Amino acid sequence: MRIKFLLCLCAGTLLLTGCSTNTELSSAGQAVKFTDAQPASNCRLLGNVTGTQSTWLSGQGGQDSSMRGAANDLRNKAAAMGGNVIYGVGSPVSTTDKYLSDYVPLDSKLQGQVYQCP
């Protein structure tokens, strides 16, 4: 009985550890830049994208680490769309999120517009 319990405990720990990893920046994502200035007229808007990083049970690095993971996810997704610039990055927060975040760790999210600029 104890062996089964220990095996289940080990398996559960390994599964939960997988939930706590940060999103790594891909080589294509490294070429994507954030900007606060409206992209030039010769840049083409490809669409909007949202990057997320789960904070559930991670506890590693706190909010800064979680936001960095969300930014990496955002850059990776923009690169996959063929973009190289992300404009107007913001963090969407609903009314529910404002209240829940004090009690429950929520996913970190960033949104922005993806552009392809020469």
C-alpha positions in Angstrom: 0.0 0.0 0.0 2.8 2.4 0.8 4.6 1.6 -2.4 1.5 2.5 -4.4 1.1 5.8 -2.5 4.8 6.7 -3.1 4.5 5.9 -6.8 1.4 8.0 -7.1 3.0 10.8 -5.2 6.1 10.7 -7.5 4.0 10.6 -10.6 1.9 13.5 -9.5 5.0 15.6 -8.6 6.5 14.9 -12.1 3.2 15.9 -13.8 2.9 19.1 -11.8 6.5 20.0 -12.5 5.7 20.1 -16.2 3.1 22.8 -15.5 5.7 25.1 -13.9 8.1 25.6 -16.8 8.6 29.0 -18.5 8.1 29.5 -22.2 11.5 29.5 -23.9 12.2 32.0 -26.7 12.7 30.3 -30.0 15.4 31.4 -32.5 12.7 32.9 -34.7 11.2 34.6 -31.8 14.5 36.3 -31.0 14.2 38.3 -34.2 10.8 39.8 -33.2 11.0 43.3 -31.6 8.6 45.2 -29.4 7.9 48.8 -30.2 5.9 51.7 -28.7 5.9 53.7 -31.9 3.3 53.1 -34.6 5.0 51.0 -37.3 5.8 52.7 -40.7 3.3 52.8 -43.5 5.3 50.2 -45.4 4.7 47.6 -42.6 1.9 45.2 -43.1 -0.5 44.3 -40.2 -0.7 40.5 -39.8 -3.1 40.4 -36.9 -3.4 40.3 -33.2 -1.8 37.8 -30.9 -1.9 36.8 -27.3 1.0 35.3 -25.3 0.3 33.5 -22.1 2.4 31.9 -19.3 0.7 29.7 -16.7 1.5 30.7 -13.2 -0.3 27.8 -11.6 2.0 26.0 -9.2 5.1 27.5 -10.7 6.1 29.8 -7.9 9.4 30.2 -9.7 10.6 33.8 -10.1 7.3 35.4 -9.3 5.3 37.8 -11.5 8.4 39.0 -13.4 9.3 35.5 -14.5 5.7 34.8 -15.5 5.5 38.0 -17.6 8.8 37.2 -19.3 7.3 33.8 -20.2 4.2 35.5 -21.7 6.4 37.9 -23.7 8.4 35.0 -25.0 5.2 33.2 -26.0 4.0 36.4 -27.7 7.3 36.8 -29.7 7.2 33.1 -30.7 3.7 33.3 -32.0 4.4 36.6 -33.9 7.4 34.9 -35.6 5.2 31.9 -36.5 2.8 34.4 -38.2 5.7 35.8 -40.2 6.0 39.0 -38.2 9.0 40.8 -36.9 7.5 43.7 -34.9 4.9 43.7 -32.1 3.1 47.0 -31.4 0.7 48.1 -28.7 1.6 45.4 -26.2 -0.7 45.4 -23.2 -2.0 43.1 -20.5 -5.7 42.4 -20.7 -7.4 42.4 -17.3 -11.0 41.7 -16.8 -13.0 42.8 -13.7 -13.0 39.2 -12.5 -9.2 39.0 -12.9 -8.7 42.0 -10.7 -10.5 40.4 -7.7 -9.3 36.8 -8.3 -5.6 37.6 -8.6 -5.4 38.5 -4.9 -6.4 35.0 -4.0 -5.6 32.7 -6.9 -2.6 32.7 -9.2 -3.8 33.6 -12.7 -2.1 33.1 -16.1 0.0 36.1 -17.2 -1.2 37.4 -20.6 0.1 39.9 -23.1 -1.6 41.1 -26.3 -0.3 43.0 -29.3 -0.5 43.7 -33.0 1.9 41.8 -35.2 3.5 43.5 -38.2 5.8 42.5 -41.0 8.2 45.3 -41.6 11.0 45.4 -44.2 
